[in-house]
Amino acid sequence: MLDDPTKLQLLEARASDSAFQQQFRSVKHHNKVALARLIGERLNVKVDPTALFDVQIKRIHEYKRQLLNILETIALYQAMKDEPHATGCRA
């Protein structure tokens, strides 16, 4: 189920079930407490488990090309600012 997002539709039938909602909130809170503890242990940062979490996990290689592209863009921009009348293109 964890690798098949289409199975989330199965939850729709239980959306109005108050016992299920309470169990869902309890599991969610338990996981946030565990994540807050892990952040505290590894980064020495205190995180309130009742706060809104926005966690994104991506493979680094997906961002590497984007990061290199933006760094090149910044370098070209700075070069153009340093020498606005220079001719030619660094490609």
N, C-alpha and C positions, 0 to 999 in steps of 0.2 A: 504494500500500500504506500510505503514511503517514496517509491520511485514511480508511482502512477498517479499523477494529479487528477486524472479523470474520475478516480474513485472518491474524490471529495464530494461528488454529487450524492453519494450515499448518505452524507451527513444532512442533506437537505430535509429528509424525512424526520430527523430528530431535532431540527432547529427550534421547535416550540416546546420541546421536552425540558421542563425546568430542572429535573434531576440530572439530565445529561449536561445541561448548561453549567450547573454547579460543579459537576465532575470535571468538565472541560476547563473551567476557570481554576479549579484546584490543581490540575496537572500543569496548566500553563504557569501558575504561580510557582509551583515546585521547580519547574525547569528554569524560571527566571532567577530564583534563589540560588540554584546550582550554578548558573552562569555568572551571577554576581559574585559568588564565592570564588569561582575560577579566575575571574578578572582580578579580584582582590589578591589572590595567591600569586598569580603570574605577573601582574603589572603593578601591584601595590596601590591600586586605585579603588576607592570605596564607591560602589554603585548601589543605588537604592532599587531593590527588586520591584517596588511598586511603581517605579517610573516607566515611561514609555521607552521601549527598546527599539532601535532601528539597526539591525545587524545585517551586513552584507558580506558575503563570502564569495570571492571569485578566485579563479586560478590566476596567479601572477602573470603568466605568459600572455594572457588575454589583454592585459593592460600595458605590457612592456612596449608593444609596437605603438600604441596610442601615446604613451608617455614620451617615447623617442620622437614621435612626430611633432608633439607640441613643443618639446625642447628645441627641435630644429626650427620650428616656426618662430619661437622667441629669439633664437640666435639670429635668424635672418632679419627679424624686425629690428633688433638692436643694431645690427650691422647697417641697415638702411638708415636708421636714425643717426648713427655715427658718421656716415658718409652719404648724405642724401643725394649728392650729384654724381656718385660713382656710376659707371656704366658696366654693363655685363651682368651676368647671372651666375651665382654659385649653385650649381646643381650637381 
